[in-house]
Amino acid sequence: MHPVFLKIGSFELATYGVMTALGYAAAALYLLPRLKKINLDKDTFWNLLFIAFVGAIVGAKLLFIIVSWQELGANFIQKIATILRDFRYGFVFFGGMITAVIALVWYMKRKKLPISKTADLLIIALPLGHALGRIGCFCAGCCYGKPTSLPWGVTFTHPQALVPPSLLGVPLHPTQLYECVGNLLLFTLLHFYYQRPHKEGSVLVAYIFGYSLMRFIIEFFRGDFRGDFFLGLSPSQCISLVAAGVALTLWFKLRTRHHA
């Protein structure tokens, strides 16, 4: 694909970074006209976005290092430094999401914001930004899929692609695009669900369940290393099951309170 978006001399601008930036921009453009719905001022909103950005990067890198620990082997300090420097790979989404949520909840409590009401609006934009980020992931060859004979299998040939040399030119499941499409569908569903009368917190819960279910399924088609498996499931699938279970529990609690 096209891992390098722009090259001038020795300077290279990674496509992954460009698409990630566009993802945050798209999320911000979606949310800005809707801030009045929750009485959120722009300064606080930009603070929330910055906290989410930093928390997502730190958490995603940290969880990647944790699940890859046994693979680091000798010179692990140097390898960790490389992972931290390289923004083309080395991210686990759930790590970023969990860290960002913790940081955002802390900030919202500090600012005395209504957490459920604020989260319900902000969470709608997450799958929109995530979808664009996955396009960058696809261009870089990160999070690649298993070999496939299906007609929509994609081949990576660029020498800077993050696909292993043994898989260059081999048709693979476009798992990055699977998740891109899934995130766009999730964004659309959340957008329309938010327009309807709903219990505070239910949009957030719907996102957690929807993304967890999608990620659990897509993981079966992934071919990259994602940590040691447990009972045949990847770390992300285990987290997905826990997150989906928590989301279902919260959903029934919200419905019970609503009916009461």
Backbone bond lengths (Angstrom), bond angles and torsions (degrees), N, CA, C in turn:
res aa  C-N    CA-C-N  psi(-1)  N-CA   C-N-CA  omega(-1)  CA-C   N-CA-C  phi
1 M - - - 1.445 - - 1.531 109.98 -
2 H 1.310 118.41 -137.14 1.463 121.67 -175.22 1.535 110.39 -132.92
3 P 1.336 117.28 76.99 1.466 119.62 -178.46 1.522 113.70 -68.18
4 V 1.348 117.37 -22.75 1.463 121.33 -179.65 1.523 108.96 -107.70
5 F 1.323 116.66 116.77 1.461 121.44 -179.01 1.519 111.71 -78.36
6 L 1.332 115.87 -40.20 1.458 120.76 -177.36 1.519 109.05 -150.09
7 K 1.351 115.69 136.53 1.461 120.23 177.62 1.514 110.01 -133.91
8 I 1.331 115.12 122.69 1.457 121.65 177.37 1.522 107.22 -127.59
9 G 1.311 116.48 106.65 1.454 119.71 -176.19 1.525 110.32 64.16
10 S 1.318 115.90 -124.56 1.461 120.68 178.03 1.532 112.38 -89.34
11 F 1.329 116.50 -5.32 1.469 120.51 -179.09 1.520 110.04 -84.82
12 E 1.322 115.96 130.36 1.453 121.97 177.36 1.518 110.26 -126.98
13 L 1.318 115.55 132.61 1.460 121.57 176.06 1.518 107.69 -107.95
14 A 1.341 115.57 114.73 1.470 120.57 -176.30 1.522 111.34 -71.78
15 T 1.316 116.33 137.81 1.461 121.47 177.63 1.524 111.12 -62.66
16 Y 1.332 115.85 -35.19 1.469 120.16 178.79 1.525 110.31 -58.01
17 G 1.331 116.70 -45.12 1.455 120.62 -179.97 1.509 112.19 -65.41
18 V 1.329 116.42 -39.27 1.464 120.83 179.25 1.526 110.75 -63.15
19 M 1.325 116.53 -45.70 1.467 120.19 -178.54 1.524 111.74 -69.59
20 T 1.328 116.86 -33.98 1.465 119.42 175.87 1.529 110.39 -63.65
21 A 1.340 116.23 -43.30 1.461 120.78 177.52 1.526 110.73 -62.41
22 L 1.331 116.62 -41.61 1.467 120.33 177.75 1.526 111.14 -64.77
23 G 1.330 116.04 -33.52 1.459 120.14 177.62 1.522 111.34 -63.03
24 Y 1.330 116.70 -45.86 1.466 120.15 177.67 1.526 110.82 -65.39
25 A 1.335 116.43 -37.97 1.462 120.09 179.13 1.527 110.87 -64.56
26 A 1.333 116.79 -42.97 1.465 120.62 179.68 1.529 110.82 -63.93
27 A 1.326 116.18 -41.08 1.462 120.32 178.13 1.523 110.77 -62.52
28 A 1.333 116.57 -42.76 1.460 120.81 -179.87 1.523 110.92 -65.63
29 L 1.343 117.26 -43.40 1.460 121.10 -179.51 1.528 111.42 -64.50
30 Y 1.317 116.53 -32.95 1.473 119.67 176.94 1.527 110.82 -69.46
31 L 1.321 116.84 -41.03 1.465 120.72 -172.99 1.531 114.15 -81.17
32 L 1.316 117.68 -34.86 1.472 120.74 -173.25 1.539 113.60 -52.94
33 P 1.333 119.85 -45.96 1.473 118.87 -179.70 1.532 113.45 -70.70
34 R 1.318 117.78 -8.69 1.463 121.42 -173.75 1.539 113.14 -110.13
35 L 1.319 116.87 3.94 1.467 120.44 -176.47 1.527 112.15 -63.75
36 K 1.330 116.55 -29.38 1.466 119.85 -178.78 1.528 111.94 -63.98
37 K 1.335 116.59 -23.78 1.464 120.07 -179.30 1.524 111.78 -62.71
38 I 1.323 116.40 -27.10 1.471 120.05 -179.53 1.536 110.91 -120.21
39 N 1.337 115.85 14.93 1.472 121.42 178.28 1.534 112.12 54.22
40 L 1.326 115.22 45.79 1.465 120.54 -179.03 1.525 108.83 -104.64
41 D 1.341 117.42 122.74 1.458 120.11 179.44 1.527 109.97 -77.27
42 K 1.336 115.57 159.10 1.467 121.16 -173.90 1.522 112.88 -66.50
43 D 1.325 117.52 -36.53 1.465 119.25 179.49 1.526 111.19 -61.30
44 T 1.333 115.52 -45.42 1.468 119.74 178.64 1.525 110.67 -65.21
45 F 1.326 115.89 -38.02 1.468 119.90 178.96 1.526 111.24 -61.29
46 W 1.331 117.48 -46.43 1.463 119.81 -179.56 1.527 111.27 -65.33
47 N 1.329 116.13 -33.38 1.472 119.32 175.02 1.526 110.18 -63.77
48 L 1.325 115.96 -43.07 1.469 120.38 178.71 1.529 110.56 -62.10
49 L 1.330 116.66 -42.33 1.460 120.45 -179.16 1.530 110.87 -65.34
50 F 1.329 116.39 -40.32 1.462 119.91 178.96 1.526 110.91 -65.44
51 I 1.327 116.67 -42.88 1.466 120.79 178.51 1.527 110.33 -62.21
52 A 1.339 116.25 -41.92 1.465 120.51 179.02 1.527 110.49 -63.14
53 F 1.320 117.00 -40.56 1.479 122.11 -179.20 1.526 110.66 -63.62
54 V 1.322 116.79 -51.30 1.465 120.66 -178.44 1.525 110.84 -65.94
55 G 1.329 116.41 -44.74 1.468 120.32 -179.98 1.516 112.01 -61.76
56 A 1.338 116.45 -39.04 1.467 120.33 -178.82 1.523 110.92 -65.81
57 I 1.333 117.07 -43.56 1.463 120.19 -179.15 1.526 111.19 -66.59
58 V 1.333 116.21 -47.90 1.462 120.25 -178.07 1.525 110.75 -62.38
59 G 1.328 116.68 -48.55 1.462 120.52 -177.96 1.514 113.26 -66.01
60 A 1.340 116.89 -39.63 1.465 120.78 -179.15 1.528 111.14 -66.63
61 K 1.332 116.45 -40.51 1.460 120.29 177.62 1.534 110.89 -67.46
62 L 1.319 116.05 -43.09 1.456 120.65 -177.92 1.518 111.79 -61.75
63 L 1.336 117.30 -46.34 1.468 119.66 -179.61 1.522 110.98 -67.42
64 F 1.327 118.19 -33.94 1.467 120.26 176.81 1.522 110.58 -62.38
65 I 1.333 116.15 -42.53 1.468 119.94 178.72 1.520 110.52 -64.39
66 I 1.338 116.87 -39.07 1.460 120.87 -179.19 1.528 111.20 -64.56
67 V 1.345 116.89 -48.80 1.470 119.40 -176.89 1.524 111.67 -73.11
68 S 1.349 117.15 -18.78 1.466 120.64 -179.13 1.523 112.33 -101.14
69 W 1.319 116.91 8.05 1.467 120.34 -171.15 1.522 112.88 -55.09
70 Q 1.333 117.30 -46.07 1.459 120.64 -177.65 1.528 112.03 -67.67
71 E 1.326 117.19 -21.89 1.462 120.81 -179.44 1.528 112.57 -84.48
72 L 1.331 116.79 -13.90 1.459 119.32 -176.22 1.524 112.05 -69.63
73 G 1.333 116.78 -38.67 1.458 121.09 176.12 1.518 113.21 62.39
74 A 1.337 115.08 -141.93 1.464 119.96 -179.63 1.530 110.62 -70.64
75 N 1.335 115.49 158.65 1.467 121.39 -178.88 1.530 111.88 56.13
76 F 1.333 115.33 36.69 1.460 118.84 -175.14 1.532 112.58 -63.56
77 I 1.325 117.68 -29.96 1.467 119.84 179.25 1.525 110.15 -64.49
78 Q 1.327 115.91 -44.05 1.461 120.21 178.20 1.524 111.01 -64.53
79 K 1.336 116.69 -39.44 1.462 120.49 179.73 1.524 111.20 -67.59
80 I 1.342 117.01 -38.42 1.461 120.30 177.23 1.523 109.97 -63.71
81 A 1.332 116.49 -41.21 1.468 120.85 178.50 1.527 110.53 -60.58
82 T 1.339 116.33 -39.57 1.466 120.73 178.56 1.519 110.63 -65.37
83 I 1.331 116.80 -42.19 1.466 121.42 178.89 1.525 110.53 -61.21
84 L 1.318 116.43 -42.37 1.459 120.44 -178.19 1.529 111.94 -68.74
85 R 1.338 116.37 -33.78 1.466 120.19 -178.05 1.524 112.39 -77.58
86 D 1.328 116.34 -35.18 1.466 120.71 -173.34 1.526 110.52 -85.29
87 F 1.323 116.92 115.08 1.457 120.96 -178.59 1.526 112.07 -94.83
88 R 1.332 117.38 12.69 1.457 120.09 176.08 1.520 111.56 -87.61
89 Y 1.320 117.33 -19.99 1.464 120.72 -177.70 1.530 108.16 -155.90
90 G 1.343 114.77 -177.41 1.457 119.32 176.58 1.508 113.80 88.30
91 F 1.346 116.82 32.13 1.457 121.35 179.37 1.523 109.85 -124.15
92 V 1.312 116.73 139.67 1.465 121.92 169.77 1.527 106.15 -119.50
93 F 1.325 115.82 115.78 1.463 120.66 -171.37 1.515 113.32 -54.41
94 F 1.335 117.04 -43.71 1.462 119.60 -177.11 1.527 111.76 -61.09
95 G 1.329 116.93 -36.20 1.455 119.93 177.68 1.517 111.05 -62.58
96 G 1.342 115.59 -43.04 1.451 119.97 178.26 1.509 112.42 -65.88
97 M 1.339 116.27 -41.57 1.458 119.88 -178.45 1.524 111.27 -64.96
98 I 1.325 116.95 -46.09 1.464 120.69 -178.29 1.524 110.80 -62.84
99 T 1.336 116.94 -45.22 1.466 120.81 -179.48 1.524 110.86 -64.84
100 A 1.341 116.24 -43.10 1.464 120.00 179.63 1.522 111.15 -63.50
101 V 1.326 117.07 -40.85 1.471 120.49 179.67 1.526 111.17 -62.70
102 I 1.327 116.60 -44.27 1.461 120.35 179.24 1.533 110.58 -60.52
103 A 1.335 115.89 -45.23 1.469 120.40 -179.59 1.522 111.13 -66.09
104 L 1.330 117.07 -40.51 1.457 120.72 -178.86 1.525 111.79 -68.15
105 V 1.322 116.70 -40.97 1.470 120.02 178.21 1.528 110.16 -62.40
106 W 1.330 115.75 -42.12 1.470 119.88 177.26 1.518 110.54 -58.72
107 Y 1.334 116.86 -45.96 1.463 120.45 -178.07 1.530 111.18 -67.69
108 M 1.333 116.88 -41.57 1.466 120.01 -179.36 1.523 111.35 -64.89
109 K 1.330 116.41 -37.07 1.467 119.35 175.85 1.520 110.89 -65.81
110 R 1.339 115.58 -40.00 1.457 120.20 179.16 1.527 110.87 -63.25
111 K 1.332 116.70 -38.15 1.461 121.70 -179.97 1.524 112.68 -87.91
112 K 1.355 115.44 -0.52 1.465 122.09 179.84 1.532 111.86 58.22
113 L 1.333 114.97 43.35 1.457 120.90 176.87 1.527 109.42 -89.30
114 P 1.326 117.67 149.00 1.471 120.16 174.73 1.523 109.42 -69.46
115 I 1.329 116.72 107.14 1.464 120.71 -169.80 1.529 112.76 -61.85
116 S 1.312 117.68 -51.41 1.471 120.03 -177.24 1.518 111.90 -62.88
117 K 1.320 116.65 -43.92 1.461 121.14 -178.50 1.524 110.91 -65.49
118 T 1.321 116.48 -42.58 1.463 120.78 179.64 1.525 110.96 -67.67
119 A 1.324 116.04 -44.17 1.470 120.68 -178.37 1.522 111.55 -64.05
120 D 1.332 117.81 -36.03 1.462 120.97 -178.94 1.524 111.97 -59.11
121 L 1.329 116.49 -38.90 1.466 118.99 178.96 1.526 111.45 -78.12
122 L 1.316 116.70 -47.69 1.465 119.90 -176.03 1.525 112.68 -61.17
123 I 1.326 116.73 -35.74 1.466 120.11 -173.66 1.527 112.19 -67.89
124 I 1.331 117.04 -23.12 1.473 119.62 -179.29 1.522 110.83 -61.14
125 A 1.337 115.72 -37.11 1.467 120.19 -176.01 1.517 113.18 -77.40
126 L 1.312 117.76 -16.97 1.469 120.17 -176.51 1.522 112.61 -60.45
127 P 1.345 119.86 -51.53 1.466 118.38 179.91 1.529 113.32 -64.51
128 L 1.335 117.73 -25.85 1.466 120.13 176.32 1.525 109.89 -66.26
129 G 1.329 116.57 -50.61 1.459 120.17 177.61 1.511 112.45 -64.23
130 H 1.328 116.05 -37.96 1.466 121.41 -179.64 1.525 110.91 -63.89
131 A 1.338 116.90 -37.81 1.462 120.95 179.89 1.524 110.90 -61.12
132 L 1.323 116.86 -43.41 1.460 120.42 178.86 1.531 110.89 -67.62
133 G 1.322 115.99 -37.73 1.455 119.81 176.78 1.511 112.38 -61.04
134 R 1.332 116.53 -36.38 1.466 120.56 179.10 1.525 112.23 -68.46
135 I 1.320 117.48 -26.66 1.461 119.72 174.54 1.527 109.21 -66.57
136 G 1.336 116.18 -40.98 1.460 120.08 175.29 1.516 111.26 -62.85
137 C 1.315 115.24 -38.14 1.462 121.49 177.23 1.530 110.16 -61.63
138 F 1.326 115.56 -41.66 1.465 121.35 178.50 1.524 110.85 -63.42
139 C 1.325 116.79 -43.21 1.465 121.03 -179.72 1.530 111.59 -63.80
140 A 1.326 116.14 -33.19 1.461 120.37 -179.00 1.522 112.84 -82.88
141 G 1.333 116.95 -15.93 1.463 120.35 -177.00 1.511 112.46 81.64
142 C 1.324 116.66 14.83 1.468 121.21 178.21 1.526 109.37 -81.94
143 C 1.330 116.66 156.29 1.480 121.41 176.50 1.532 111.57 55.36
144 Y 1.328 115.87 39.93 1.458 121.64 -175.98 1.532 111.18 -70.75
145 G 1.335 113.94 163.21 1.455 119.60 -177.89 1.515 113.72 -96.72
146 K 1.319 115.18 179.19 1.463 121.60 177.71 1.534 109.48 -77.33
147 P 1.336 117.19 158.66 1.471 119.88 175.28 1.520 111.03 -57.93
148 T 1.331 116.29 144.20 1.460 120.91 -178.39 1.522 110.23 -147.16
149 S 1.324 115.48 154.03 1.467 120.72 175.12 1.522 110.80 -104.20
150 L 1.321 117.34 5.74 1.459 121.53 -179.92 1.531 109.74 -67.13
151 P 1.328 117.01 150.47 1.477 119.98 -175.21 1.523 114.52 -63.47
152 W 1.326 117.84 -21.36 1.460 119.45 179.73 1.539 113.02 -95.44
153 G 1.322 116.62 12.65 1.457 119.67 174.95 1.526 110.36 -60.65
154 V 1.311 117.55 143.63 1.468 121.91 -178.34 1.530 109.53 -115.47
155 T 1.333 115.40 149.42 1.460 120.26 178.35 1.527 109.73 -116.45
156 F 1.312 116.22 139.93 1.461 122.59 176.63 1.522 108.10 -107.16
157 T 1.322 116.03 130.86 1.455 120.21 -177.76 1.524 113.12 -127.19
158 H 1.330 116.94 -13.71 1.470 119.88 -177.26 1.527 109.46 -66.72
159 P 1.329 118.26 132.31 1.474 120.38 -177.90 1.526 114.25 -63.13
160 Q 1.334 118.13 -20.41 1.459 121.14 179.11 1.525 113.06 -94.28
161 A 1.331 116.84 1.67 1.460 120.14 176.77 1.526 109.66 -64.42
162 L 1.321 116.15 148.78 1.460 120.98 -177.16 1.524 112.63 -82.90
163 V 1.319 116.52 3.13 1.464 121.12 174.48 1.528 108.69 -71.97
164 P 1.339 119.05 137.24 1.469 120.91 178.81 1.526 111.37 -56.61
165 P 1.320 117.82 147.52 1.475 121.23 179.90 1.527 112.66 -52.65
166 S 1.324 116.96 -34.23 1.467 120.14 -177.88 1.528 112.57 -67.65
167 L 1.342 117.03 -18.09 1.464 120.46 -178.15 1.531 112.56 -106.43
168 L 1.330 117.58 -0.78 1.462 119.59 176.85 1.527 109.17 -65.37
169 G 1.318 116.71 129.39 1.455 121.43 -178.13 1.511 114.03 85.10
170 V 1.339 117.65 -2.04 1.465 122.09 179.64 1.532 109.20 -96.65
171 P 1.343 119.47 129.31 1.466 120.66 178.31 1.536 111.01 -62.01
172 L 1.326 115.93 127.01 1.460 122.24 -177.85 1.522 110.79 -124.82
173 H 1.317 115.32 154.90 1.465 119.66 172.15 1.533 108.57 -60.93
174 P 1.334 118.61 128.55 1.468 120.17 176.63 1.537 110.48 -79.68
175 T 1.328 115.30 67.54 1.471 119.86 -174.58 1.523 112.12 -61.24
176 Q 1.331 116.80 -29.47 1.465 119.34 177.59 1.530 110.34 -63.38
177 L 1.332 116.02 -40.23 1.462 120.20 179.75 1.523 111.21 -74.76
178 Y 1.332 117.50 -31.89 1.463 120.18 174.27 1.534 108.94 -56.57
179 E 1.347 114.21 -46.96 1.462 118.06 -177.11 1.525 111.18 -72.45
180 C 1.325 117.00 -32.27 1.466 120.33 176.19 1.527 110.55 -60.28
181 V 1.318 116.18 -49.59 1.470 121.00 179.50 1.526 110.59 -63.94
182 G 1.335 116.28 -43.00 1.467 120.08 178.72 1.519 111.96 -60.66
183 N 1.327 117.11 -40.62 1.463 120.57 179.22 1.526 111.84 -67.68
184 L 1.325 116.95 -38.85 1.462 119.72 177.69 1.526 110.97 -64.45
185 L 1.326 116.55 -39.48 1.464 120.49 176.72 1.528 110.18 -64.69
186 L 1.327 116.39 -42.90 1.461 120.73 179.36 1.523 110.65 -63.75
187 F 1.329 117.34 -42.03 1.463 121.72 176.69 1.527 110.81 -57.90
188 T 1.325 116.63 -45.50 1.469 121.19 -178.89 1.528 111.00 -62.85
189 L 1.321 116.85 -45.15 1.463 121.08 -179.91 1.532 111.25 -62.83
190 L 1.332 116.63 -43.62 1.467 119.83 179.97 1.525 111.26 -66.88
191 H 1.324 116.83 -37.93 1.463 120.99 179.43 1.525 111.01 -58.22
192 F 1.330 116.13 -47.73 1.463 119.23 -178.36 1.525 112.01 -75.78
193 Y 1.321 116.76 -33.12 1.465 119.10 177.83 1.533 110.81 -64.14
194 Y 1.330 116.25 -37.77 1.469 120.59 -179.62 1.528 111.15 -63.71
195 Q 1.349 117.52 -29.76 1.462 120.94 -179.03 1.529 112.23 -69.93
196 R 1.323 115.84 -21.99 1.462 120.48 -178.70 1.529 110.16 -88.60
197 P 1.330 117.74 158.85 1.475 119.07 174.93 1.526 109.50 -59.15
198 H 1.317 116.81 131.64 1.466 119.89 -177.68 1.529 109.51 -149.91
199 K 1.310 114.67 156.82 1.456 121.21 176.93 1.524 108.76 -75.53
200 E 1.338 117.44 136.97 1.457 120.66 178.55 1.528 110.27 -57.05
201 G 1.301 115.38 130.62 1.461 121.42 -179.20 1.511 113.16 98.83
202 S 1.343 117.25 -15.84 1.468 119.65 -175.06 1.528 112.15 -73.27
203 V 1.331 118.18 -30.13 1.467 119.99 178.34 1.533 109.47 -67.77
204 L 1.318 116.07 -42.58 1.472 120.82 176.60 1.522 110.71 -60.37
205 V 1.313 116.33 -45.50 1.466 120.68 -179.72 1.531 110.70 -63.63
206 A 1.341 116.20 -39.86 1.466 120.23 178.91 1.524 110.81 -62.53
207 Y 1.327 116.27 -39.06 1.463 119.24 177.80 1.527 111.03 -64.15
208 I 1.313 116.98 -47.45 1.465 120.84 -177.78 1.526 110.48 -58.00
209 F 1.335 115.87 -45.39 1.462 119.06 -179.25 1.529 110.77 -67.63
210 G 1.343 116.61 -45.54 1.455 120.67 -177.30 1.519 112.63 -62.91
211 Y 1.331 116.80 -45.96 1.461 118.76 -179.53 1.527 111.15 -68.31
212 S 1.336 116.78 -40.74 1.463 120.12 -179.67 1.520 111.34 -60.21
213 L 1.340 116.28 -42.51 1.462 120.42 178.98 1.525 110.66 -64.48
214 M 1.329 116.27 -45.19 1.456 120.54 179.68 1.523 111.24 -62.31
215 R 1.319 116.98 -46.21 1.459 120.82 -177.61 1.525 110.84 -65.44
216 F 1.324 117.47 -38.57 1.465 121.40 179.53 1.528 110.13 -58.98
217 I 1.331 116.80 -42.04 1.463 120.97 -177.74 1.534 111.05 -72.13
218 I 1.332 116.43 -46.13 1.468 120.46 -176.73 1.522 111.76 -63.91
219 E 1.328 116.96 -31.09 1.470 120.49 -179.37 1.531 112.52 -57.09
220 F 1.325 117.68 -28.42 1.467 120.46 179.48 1.528 111.88 -64.97
221 F 1.334 116.48 -21.63 1.457 120.30 -176.88 1.529 112.37 -101.94
222 R 1.330 117.17 -3.25 1.460 120.59 -179.53 1.523 110.53 -74.30
223 G 1.348 116.01 144.80 1.453 119.80 179.95 1.515 113.53 -117.48
224 D 1.335 117.84 -5.49 1.465 120.68 -178.44 1.524 110.59 -84.57
225 F 1.338 116.62 162.71 1.466 120.73 178.67 1.523 109.01 -73.57
226 R 1.351 116.13 130.57 1.461 120.90 -177.54 1.521 111.55 -133.89
227 G 1.339 116.65 22.89 1.452 120.31 -177.84 1.515 110.98 103.54
228 D 1.320 116.20 168.26 1.459 121.40 179.88 1.526 111.08 -68.74
229 F 1.317 114.95 144.85 1.465 120.54 -178.81 1.531 110.67 -87.86
230 F 1.337 115.49 149.78 1.461 122.43 177.70 1.516 107.71 -125.98
231 L 1.327 117.06 116.68 1.459 122.51 -176.91 1.526 111.01 55.91
232 G 1.328 115.49 36.41 1.451 120.21 178.69 1.516 115.09 81.24
233 L 1.333 117.05 4.37 1.458 121.22 -177.98 1.523 110.39 -113.06
234 S 1.324 116.04 143.58 1.459 121.20 178.00 1.528 109.23 -76.79
235 P 1.338 118.17 164.05 1.473 120.16 176.61 1.525 112.49 -54.98
236 S 1.340 117.04 -40.31 1.462 119.93 -179.88 1.527 111.73 -66.41
237 Q 1.327 116.33 -33.99 1.465 118.82 177.37 1.527 111.04 -69.42
238 C 1.319 116.52 -37.76 1.472 120.11 176.79 1.521 110.35 -63.72
239 I 1.331 116.50 -43.86 1.461 120.18 177.44 1.525 110.18 -64.12
240 S 1.339 116.76 -38.75 1.464 121.06 179.23 1.525 111.36 -60.25
241 L 1.345 116.29 -43.20 1.462 119.94 179.86 1.529 111.26 -63.19
242 V 1.324 116.21 -44.27 1.460 120.24 178.96 1.524 110.23 -63.75
243 A 1.342 116.37 -46.78 1.460 120.60 -178.65 1.524 111.51 -62.85
244 A 1.331 116.95 -41.87 1.465 120.38 178.85 1.526 110.76 -64.62
245 G 1.340 116.65 -39.77 1.465 119.99 177.84 1.514 112.20 -63.77
246 V 1.331 116.08 -42.41 1.470 120.53 177.49 1.523 109.96 -63.79
247 A 1.335 117.03 -42.42 1.460 121.40 -179.16 1.531 111.16 -62.49
248 L 1.335 116.59 -43.77 1.468 119.75 178.79 1.526 111.30 -62.57
249 T 1.330 115.62 -42.00 1.471 119.84 178.73 1.529 110.87 -60.86
250 L 1.325 115.78 -46.31 1.469 120.30 179.22 1.524 111.54 -64.96
251 W 1.332 116.41 -36.86 1.470 120.48 -179.89 1.531 110.86 -61.98
252 F 1.342 116.52 -45.81 1.466 119.78 -179.86 1.528 111.04 -68.01
253 K 1.334 117.04 -33.43 1.466 119.92 176.41 1.515 110.59 -65.76
254 L 1.328 116.71 -41.50 1.466 120.26 178.28 1.515 111.19 -64.19
255 R 1.319 117.54 -41.96 1.463 121.22 178.45 1.522 110.87 -65.08
256 T 1.339 116.85 -39.08 1.465 120.36 179.42 1.522 110.64 -64.00
257 R 1.331 116.48 -43.68 1.466 120.26 178.19 1.514 111.25 -64.54
258 H 1.357 115.73 -37.51 1.464 119.85 -179.14 1.532 110.91 -64.02
259 H 1.343 115.36 -46.50 1.463 119.24 179.90 1.536 111.43 -67.54
260 A 1.344 115.48 -35.29 1.470 118.20 178.72 1.516 111.08 -65.30
